[in-house]
Amino acid sequence: MFEARFTAHDVSHLRFAFSPLWETIASLRVLQAPGRHAVHLPWATEARAAIQAVGHDLSLLFALVPPTGYIADFITPPPTTPLPDIADELATVAATPHELFIHNVREMDGFHTGNPADLPRTEAMWVAMIAEPERHLAELVDVLRAYWELVIEPHWPRLRALLDADVLYRSRELARAGAHGVFTDLHPDVRWDSAVLTVAKKYCKALAMEGRGMVLVPCAFAWPSVLVMDEEPWQPTLIYPARGVATLWETGECTSSGLAGALGRTRAELLSALAGPAATGELATRLGVTAGAVSQHIGVLRGAGLVVTQRVGRRTVHARTALADALVAAAT
């Protein structure tokens, strides 16, 4: 069991951020064990085909990101801003002090949870990394960048809309009910009671918060797990599955002829696609129409009380209302 006792100062320093790098790293676990991450099977199938087509070798990444258990901490530095850029995050990884890189690689020993037949090769890679940290750190960043560009970046608008919506929801809960409102439905393994945060883990640790606060990072590819970073030199970080992840890879096609007959096919498909909040561009991509067409239809749906639109940073995100949820449910 992981336990962290919050002071009033710690609570006041709770912050939300999402991380393209965390999505990239967590997705590696989906590739290695898709059966544990069934929600992401549509993505995993597409990603495996793309990786095979270009011949990417991900063994260096898999050596540091096993299917379960410990992930080398240096490869997932907590985001320092609410909306980090992947280039900045990779630059942080590239600037990892060599002694920290070596320390984290050595910690991987004993945490190999992949195919036992791969262990000798993985151990040899760890030895090589420790012997030449500068060369392998640079190679690691190059492989990460190529992997991001191939299988994560094309889906980033959809992922970002999901993360935006989660942060918006939980920020409101923080304003409404404080830390209890944030943690109460964060994850089944997370509990908040009398300023004590507990996370069900196989290891036992009582973390001294020391007024550092905590970064809360929604992550689509983390599903179904919740992860904790609690080692120096980083700020304590909790990574949890974003709300609505079960609908992330839905196509948005409407299966109800009744709903399509009442609203028109495109508007019915828009409501179906809005099972989770989404931005205009993402909806246009899903439905195969222009962004202008989406905006026009959204305006009609908003006027009918079926959609709400909110600004999240520089982005505009749309979501179904309770009335629309009831209408879709009744039509399916």
C-alpha positions in Angstrom: 0.0 0.0 0.0 1.3 3.4 -0.9 0.3 6.2 1.5 0.8 10.0 1.4 -0.2 12.3 4.2 -1.2 15.8 2.9 -0.8 19.0 4.8 -2.9 22.1 3.9 0.1 23.3 1.9 0.2 20.1 -0.1 -3.5 20.3 -0.9 -3.0 23.9 -2.1 -0.3 22.6 -4.4 -2.3 19.9 -6.2 -2.1 20.6 -9.9 -3.2 18.9 -13.1 -1.1 18.3 -16.2 -1.2 15.9 -19.1 1.8 14.5 -20.9 2.4 13.4 -24.5 5.4 11.5 -23.2 3.4 9.6 -20.6 0.9 8.6 -23.3 3.8 7.4 -25.4 5.4 5.4 -22.6 2.2 3.9 -21.3 1.2 2.8 -24.9 4.3 0.6 -24.9 2.6 -1.6 -22.3 -0.5 -1.9 -24.5 1.7 -3.2 -27.3 3.4 -5.8 -25.1 0.2 -7.0 -23.4 -2.9 -6.0 -25.4 -5.0 -8.5 -23.5 -4.6 -6.4 -20.3 -5.7 -3.2 -22.1 -8.7 -4.4 -24.2 -10.1 -0.8 -24.5 -7.1 0.0 -26.7 -7.2 -3.0 -29.0 -8.2 -1.0 -32.1 -5.2 1.3 -31.6 -2.9 -1.6 -30.8 -3.8 -3.5 -34.0 -3.2 -0.4 -36.1 0.1 0.5 -34.3 1.5 -3.0 -34.6 0.9 -3.0 -38.4 2.5 0.5 -38.7 5.6 -0.5 -36.7 6.0 -3.7 -38.7 5.7 -1.9 -41.9 8.6 0.5 -41.2 10.6 -2.1 -39.2 11.0 -0.1 -36.0 13.0 -2.0 -33.3 11.5 -1.1 -29.9 13.6 -3.5 -27.8 15.5 -0.6 -26.2 12.2 0.9 -25.0 10.8 -2.5 -23.9 14.0 -3.0 -21.8 13.0 0.1 -19.7 9.2 -0.2 -19.9 8.2 -3.8 -19.1 4.5 -5.0 -19.5 4.0 -4.5 -15.7 5.9 -3.3 -12.7 8.6 -0.7 -12.5 9.2 1.8 -15.4 12.6 3.5 -15.4 11.8 6.8 -13.7 14.0 9.1 -15.9 12.0 8.2 -19.0 8.8 9.7 -17.5 9.7 13.0 -15.8 6.5 14.6 -14.4 5.2 17.4 -16.6 6.3 20.9 -15.4 3.5 22.7 -17.2 -0.2 21.9 -17.7 0.2 21.5 -21.5 3.8 20.3 -22.2 5.1 19.8 -25.7 6.6 16.4 -26.7 9.8 18.1 -27.9 10.3 19.7 -24.5 9.6 16.5 -22.7 12.1 14.6 -24.9 14.7 17.3 -24.3 14.2 16.7 -20.5 14.8 13.0 -21.0 17.9 13.7 -23.2 19.3 15.9 -20.4 19.0 13.2 -17.7 22.2 13.1 -15.6 24.2 10.0 -16.4 24.4 8.9 -12.8 20.6 9.0 -12.6 20.3 7.1 -15.9 22.6 4.4 -14.6 20.8 4.2 -11.3 17.4 3.7 -12.9 18.7 1.1 -15.4 20.3 -0.8 -12.5 16.9 -0.8 -10.7 15.4 -2.6 -13.7 17.2 -5.8 -12.7 14.6 -8.0 -11.0 11.7 -6.2 -12.6 11.7 -8.1 -16.0 8.0 -9.1 -16.5 8.2 -9.9 -20.2 8.9 -13.1 -22.1 11.5 -15.1 -20.1 13.2 -16.0 -23.4 13.9 -12.3 -23.9 15.7 -11.9 -20.5 19.3 -12.6 -21.7 19.0 -10.1 -24.4 17.4 -7.5 -22.1 20.1 -8.1 -19.5 22.8 -7.5 -22.1 21.1 -4.3 -23.1 21.1 -3.1 -19.5 24.8 -3.8 -19.3 25.4 -1.9 -22.5 23.4 1.1 -21.3 25.3 1.3 -18.0 28.6 1.1 -19.9 27.8 3.8 -22.4 25.0 6.0 -20.9 25.6 9.0 -23.3 25.2 6.9 -26.5 22.2 4.9 -25.3 20.4 7.9 -23.9 20.7 9.7 -27.2 19.5 6.5 -29.1 16.6 6.1 -26.7 15.4 9.7 -27.4 15.6 9.1 -31.1 13.6 5.9 -30.9 11.0 7.5 -28.7 10.6 10.4 -31.1 10.2 8.1 -34.1 7.7 6.0 -32.2 5.7 9.0 -31.1 5.5 10.4 -34.7 4.4 7.0 -36.1 1.7 5.8 -33.7 0.8 8.5 -31.1 1.0 11.8 -32.9 -1.7 10.9 -35.5 -4.1 10.3 -32.7 -3.0 13.2 -30.5 -6.0 15.5 -31.2 -8.4 12.7 -30.1 -6.3 11.9 -27.0 -5.9 15.5 -26.1 -9.6 16.1 -26.2 -10.1 13.3 -23.8 -7.5 14.6 -21.4 -8.8 18.2 -21.7 -12.2 17.0 -20.7 -10.9 15.1 -17.7 -8.9 18.0 -16.4 -11.9 20.3 -16.8 -14.1 17.9 -14.9 -11.7 17.4 -12.0 -10.7 21.0 -11.8 -14.4 21.7 -11.2 -14.6 19.0 -8.6 -11.5 20.5 -6.8 -13.3 23.9 -6.7 -16.5 22.3 -5.6 -15.4 19.8 -3.0 -11.7 20.2 -2.5 -9.3 17.2 -2.6 -12.1 14.8 -1.6 -14.0 15.8 -4.8 -10.9 15.1 -6.9 -9.9 11.7 -5.5 -13.3 10.2 -4.7 -13.9 8.7 -8.2 -10.3 8.9 -9.5 -9.8 5.1 -9.5 -11.0 2.1 -7.5 -7.5 1.6 -6.0 -7.3 5.2 -4.8 -8.7 6.4 -1.4 -8.8 9.7 0.3 -9.6 10.0 4.0 -8.7 12.7 6.5 -6.0 14.2 4.3 -4.4 10.8 3.7 -4.1 9.5 0.1 -3.8 5.7 -0.2 -3.2 3.7 -3.4 -3.4 -0.1 -3.5 0.0 -1.3 -4.5 2.0 -4.5 -4.0 4.7 -2.6 -2.2 4.4 -0.6 1.0 5.6 3.0 1.3 4.7 6.0 3.4 5.7 9.1 1.5 6.7 12.3 3.3 5.1 15.0 1.2 7.1 17.8 2.8 4.9 20.5 1.2 5.7 19.5 -2.3 2.1 18.9 -3.4 1.3 16.4 -6.2 0.9 16.4 -9.9 -2.2 14.6 -11.2 -1.7 13.2 -14.7 -4.7 11.8 -16.6 -3.5 9.2 -19.1 -5.5 7.3 -21.6 -3.1 4.5 -22.1 -2.6 4.0 -18.4 -6.0 2.2 -18.3 -6.8 0.1 -16.3 -4.0 0.9 -13.8 -3.1 3.8 -11.6 0.6 4.6 -11.3 2.7 6.5 -8.8 6.0 8.3 -9.1 7.4 8.9 -5.6 11.2 9.0 -5.9 13.5 12.0 -5.8 14.3 14.3 -7.6 10.7 14.6 -8.9 7.6 16.0 -7.5 5.2 13.2 -6.3 3.0 12.3 -9.3 -0.2 10.2 -9.6 -1.0 8.9 -13.1 -4.6 7.7 -13.6 -6.9 6.6 -16.5 -8.7 9.6 -18.0 -12.5 9.6 -17.8 -14.3 8.4 -20.9 -11.4 6.3 -22.1 -13.8 3.4 -23.0 -15.2 5.5 -25.8 -11.8 6.7 -27.1 -11.6 4.6 -30.2 -15.3 4.5 -31.1 -15.9 5.5 -34.7 -18.9 7.6 -33.9 -21.2 5.8 -36.5 -24.8 6.0 -35.6 -26.6 2.6 -35.5 -30.1 3.9 -34.9 -32.1 4.7 -38.0 -34.7 6.3 -35.7 -32.3 8.9 -34.3 -30.9 9.5 -37.8 -34.4 10.0 -39.1 -35.3 12.5 -36.4 -32.0 14.6 -36.4 -30.4 13.8 -39.8 -27.6 11.3 -40.2 -24.7 13.7 -39.5 -26.2 15.2 -36.4 -27.1 11.7 -35.1 -23.5 10.6 -35.7 -22.2 13.7 -33.9 -24.2 12.8 -30.9 -23.0 9.3 -31.0 -19.4 10.5 -31.4 -19.8 12.7 -28.3 -20.1 9.8 -25.9 -17.0 11.5 -24.6 -16.1 15.2 -25.0 -14.3 16.1 -28.3 -13.0 19.0 -30.2 -14.3 20.2 -33.6 -11.3 18.9 -35.6 -11.4 15.5 -34.0 -15.1 15.2 -34.8 -14.5 16.2 -38.4 -11.9 13.5 -38.7 -14.1 10.8 -37.2 -17.1 11.6 -39.4 -15.2 12.4 -42.5 -16.6 15.9 -42.9 -15.2 19.4 -42.8 -14.6 21.3 -39.6 -17.0 23.9 -40.9 -19.8 21.4 -41.3 -19.2 20.1 -37.8 -19.4 23.6 -36.4 -22.7 24.2 -38.2 -24.3 21.0 -36.9 -23.0 21.6 -33.4 -24.6 25.0 -33.4 -28.0 23.5 -34.2 -27.6 20.8 -31.6 -26.4 23.4 -29.0 -29.5 25.5 -29.8 -31.7 22.4 -29.1 -30.1 21.9 -25.7 -28.3 18.7 -26.8 -24.7 19.9 -26.8 -22.7 22.3 -24.6 -19.4 23.9 -25.8 -16.6 25.1 -23.5 -13.2 26.6 -23.8 -10.3 24.5 -22.4 -7.2 26.6 -22.8 -7.0 27.5 -26.4 -9.3 24.7 -27.5 -13.0 24.4 -27.9 -14.5 21.1 -26.6 -18.1 19.9 -27.1 -20.0 17.5 -24.9 -23.5 16.0 -24.8 -26.0 17.2 -22.3 -28.0 14.9 -20.0 -31.0 15.4 -22.4 -28.8 14.1 -25.3 -27.6 11.2 -23.3 -31.2 10.2 -22.6 -32.1 10.6 -26.3 -29.2 8.5 -27.5 -29.9 5.8 -24.9 -33.6 5.6 -25.8 -32.7 5.3 -29.5 -30.2 2.4 -29.1 
